[in-house]
Structure formats: C-alpha cells, structure tokens
Amino acid sequence: MKLLTKTTLFFITIALFTLFLGGIVFYMSFRYMINREVKRELINDMHQFLIHPPAGQVFGNDTVSVSFPARYEVIPVPGVQNPHFVFSDTLLYDEIMHHYQSYRTIQLETRLNGNPVRISISKSMLISNELVAYVAFITLILSVFLLVCLVLFNNIFLTRIWGSFFNSLSVIKDFSITDKKDIHLPETEIAEFSQLNQVLEKMHSRIRKDYDSLEEFIENVSHEIQTPLAVISSKTDLLLQDEKLDTAGLRQIQSIRNNVARLSNLNRSLILLAKIDNHQFPARENVEITHIINFHLENFDEILKAKKIVPQCNFSNPITVMADPGLINIMLLNLLKNAIYHNIHAGKLDVTVSDNVLNIRNTGKNPEMDGEELFKRFVKTSERADSLGLGLAIVKKISDYYQYAISYSFTDDLHCISIRF
C-alpha cells in the first residue's frame, strides 16, 4: 500500500470516528435543548392557565377538554394528592392532520373554583421533531462535505509535501550500478528530505567507488593470474618435450599441467560469477536459442559419436531472448556439456524448445542429491571428481540474472533441466 493511501485511510478513519461521536453529542445536546424549551413553554402555559382560566368554563363537576387554541384537559379528582408538575410523552389524534402525533404533556393536581381537578396541557412535538430532523440532516450533509473537502485538501497537501520524496525515489529506482552517470536528486525545502537526499548522494558515491574498485580488482586478478598460469603451462609443454625425462617425471609434469589448466578454468569461472553478481553485462540484443544449441551440438559431435549418443532435437517454437550473447552462449554450453559428460554410453539426449521453455533430458545414474543442491557452487558427483562443480552454478546465476525460471527433475530414468524464458 502506498504511503499517501495509507495516510489518507488513517486520516479518514480518525475523521469518521470524530464526526460520528461529534454528531451523536450534537444531536443529543440539540434534542435536550428542544425538550427543555418545550418543558419551559408547558410550565409557562400552566401558569397562564392557572392565573387566567378560559372564560366561560365551569371547572369541578365534569371533564373539560379543549383542543383549540390550546389542547388542555381538566378532570375532576377526589382530592389533590400530587400538587407537582408531572411531564410525560404521549400520542394524541390530530383532527386537522388526521393521524396521531407526538405530544409533550404537563399535569398538575390543584383546585379551581374550590374544586380539586387534574389539569393536563399538551404541546405538539411535530415542529420540534421536524426541526431536529432538519438540523440533523443538514449537519450530516455538512459533515460529508467537510470530510470530502478535508480528504481532497489532505491529498493535495501531502502530494505537495511528499512530491520531492517521490521524485527522489523515482531517481533511485532508475539507478543502475553499471551506469556511469551521477544521480541528481531534486532540491527540497523540507529539511528531513534534504538530509535524506544528501545521505543518498553520499551512499551513491561510496557504492560507485566500491564498484569501480571491485571491477578493477576483478580485472587485475583475471589478468595477473592468467599470465603466470600461461607461463607455467608453456613451461610444462617444453618440459614434456624433453627426451631426457623418465616416465615418473613425465607423469609429474603432466599432473602439473592438468592442475594448471584446472586452476585456469576455475579462475575464469569464478571471475565470470563475480561479474554476473556485479551486473557487468548490461548489453542486450536478440539471441536465437536454437542457433546456439545447434552450434554447440556440432562442436560436441566427436564426443557424441564416441559415446554413441544421438541427440534428438525438437524445435517446434524457436525462442528469441534479449540478453548478452556471451552469457546465453555460456549457459547453453554448460547445460549441453553437463548432459553429455554425465550421460551413459549409448544413452539418450533430448533437446526440446517450445512455448518459451527449453527442456534438456538425458540418461545417467540416479541422482545423488536433490535438485537444489545441483545448482550450488562446487557441488559435483562422485563419478566426475575432476569437475569444478561450477557449471550448473553458472547456469543458475545467469538464469537468476535474467529472471529465467530454472528447475531440475528426474522422471522415467531421465534427468531433466528446464528453463522458462
């Protein structure tokens, strides 16, 4: 969830909660004020009635009810037992509106003309209830309008405040370690964001220096190690041509020569892995997978014939990827070499390309480890102790670099490595 969305939702939650509680308090307060005012008017009407009873009425013998101009009722009682105001709410039929309406009633037991009576005066609550309803409705509309305005202004306000932060974030997202350009973060008036930009610029400078140093170190190591290895290899070749060497000496020199070649291959493989980790292959172009596979199979033709392996290729849907041609070439070379060298005599080798998926299946001994272990560095089977154990690790690293999905399975006595491009 984005920061602005999270902040807006939090703000809306607080605003709704506040408006809800405030609306309830306002409604109850307004309702209380209306009821208090009605109560005050009823008391005043009762006093007016006692001081100035309606002319022409005789109270004390029969019940007297008057609906206009005021609704009051005088009922004879045996005696005055409760000489206090008593308030109550009731429903009375309105002959004008022809339906029952809510009324507020005040009752008082007293004496009129020396006779004990109970006086009831009722006041319609229709106008008061409508007034409360109108006020509540208007308050609700104003609250919704206020909430919408606050949310809009809040978004505009936060967008302007966080604008520089998001601009800096956009610059950082587009940053690439292989890009030699310096980053330029936008200026801002907010002290915290300005400090953040300064930290990011210093961090970029340190990362750039560390990357350049590491890149230079890798190149120096590659050059400095390969040079003495080449010298040692050439010297051992000269020693092997010496006719004075006996069999034991030749065997020792041949062992040195083999280990030099192994060390040279190990050096190249480790440097390649380091370069992939450091994203030193930014160049990309269209690469045809099937063409590279056919090229490598032709180069392995002698080995395939020696092991009596006939590769079966099915390229129903050729795949073209945008990548560094050198890395794709190395990845496919290691996959095919692994499938051939670990194959059995007169075994099977099936290469299928379809639906953006490359499947390489080959016969071989039962797996000695699970699929995830095969892609780790320096993991090798016991049958090829001379292997570096880096071939599939390089394949996995290249796949991860280009975000290809690679998997291993063993079904129907066939080892299968699949890559989804």
HELIX and SHEET records of a PDB file:
HELIX    1   1 LEU A    3  ILE A   51  1                                  49    
HELIX    2   2 LEU A  126  LYS A  173  1                                  48    
HELIX    3   3 ALA A  191  LEU A  240  1                                  50    
HELIX    4   4 THR A  247  ASP A  277  1                                  31    
HELIX    5   5 ILE A  289  ASN A  299  1                                  11    
HELIX    6   6 ASP A  301  ALA A  306  1                                   6    
HELIX    7   7 PRO A  325  TYR A  341  1                                  17    
HELIX    8   8 GLY A  371  LEU A  374  1                                   4    
HELIX    9   9 GLY A  391  TYR A  401  1                                  11    
SHEET    1   A 5 VAL A  64  VAL A  66  0                                        
SHEET    2   A 5 ARG A  71  PRO A  76 -1                                        
SHEET    3   A 5 ASN A 115  SER A 124 -1                                        
SHEET    4   A 5 HIS A  99  LEU A 112 -1                                        
SHEET    5   A 5 VAL A  86  ASP A  94 -1                                        
SHEET    1   B 2 GLU A 285  GLU A 288  0                                        
SHEET    2   B 2 THR A 320  ALA A 323 -1                                        
SHEET    1   C 5 VAL A 310  PHE A 315  0                                        
SHEET    2   C 5 LYS A 348  SER A 354  1                                        
SHEET    3   C 5 VAL A 357  ASN A 362 -1                                        
SHEET    4   C 5 LEU A 414  ARG A 420 -1                                        
SHEET    5   C 5 ALA A 405  THR A 411 -1                                        
END                                                                             
